[in-house]
Amino acid sequence: MTQKNTSFIFFVKLAGMLFVLNLLVSCASGVGGSVKITDDDVAKYAAMSAEDAVNSLESSLADAKEENLPFYTPTYYREAEKLYLKAQALLKNNKSRKNIIQDVAKGDRLLAKARIKKREVESELDQLLKINSNLVKLDAPTVFKKPYAELKKKLTELIVKIEENKADKIEKDKSKLLKSFTALEVKSIKYAALNEANNIRSQAKAKKAPKLAPKTYAEAVRVYQQADADISQNPHDEETVMRAKKRALFSAIHALNVTNRVIELGQKFKKSPEDVVLDEEARLLSISNALDQSDLRDQAIDEQVSALVSLINELSRKSASSEKNQARIADLEKRLSETEASLALSNKDRDQAKAELEERNNLMVKMTADLVKLQNKEKELISLLAHQNAEAFNAKPETKNSNDAGGDKMEKAAAAQTNVDEKI
């Protein structure tokens, strides 16, 4: 073997060793290498078939998506997904159930770890995540597609460092990224608030507003710039943003309307003066018809305008008066309803009191009747007692025995008296 061939073989072997070493290093550097499964992790699937275990991991991945783990912990989620795909392939090829269960258990363990890391990410990147959420609401991923994509990529890089336990090395990058995110957020808020006004102002400009209506257009530009400055100063104050939006939109629409009118008048000036007057009269006549007003064209145009203004003011006053009357009627109806309710309640109380009074009267009548019965009974007992006493005292004394008998009668009369007293 020549020296040249020997050198070639040596370099091939060296390249192979370097490739294997690089592969091992790359595998060890992933978060999956730091996650170990336990017997308890495997035991969860002891009663499951291989197919059920794979389906269980699939369901866990779906739940993880709902929790937005692909964003908060992309590496953990991606490796768990790879293990699911691997387990699925093993299942299709009827490979060892043990290997399938181990892959499923590790995938599940990675997702559990991902949920823990998510809380750490939320804590470390709190401000950035809030701004990112607001950017999504403001449709920044669509409106400012490229700038947003670049910032989100950098945010993901910070998240990965936290996944790799390097949170202590991200402060400088985090501070710099926060400034960029804040700037894009303000830009997105301005776009959401002022884009419509800007588009309308652009329409006016396209119709040569700076030349045809320079004052109105300049005012629209000034108001827009002021609105932009107000939002820059206080972008998170909704009232400030809304007020700036309304002012800018109003001035832009005004500039467009004035420009359109100038263009229209320019075309009219090409007509005869009579045609211009007739056009104005036709406009006023349409207003008169809408207000059910008689034809005013027998008056000068200025007088027609004054008459229509007076009519509109009168209608406004009547409308306001009608609204006041309606409010008064509503108030009176409310008070009447309350009075009727109060009256119904009073009638109810009165009926209840009347019923109670009748019940008491009936009770009184019954008690009176019972008292009369007792009094009659008492009279009967007194009469009986008097009769017994008379018989005792009127009896003739005959002998001693007769006297004794009379004594017995006296005792019986006394006993009868006692009995009457007890009954009474």
Beta strands, then each sheet from edge to edge (+ up, - down):
end
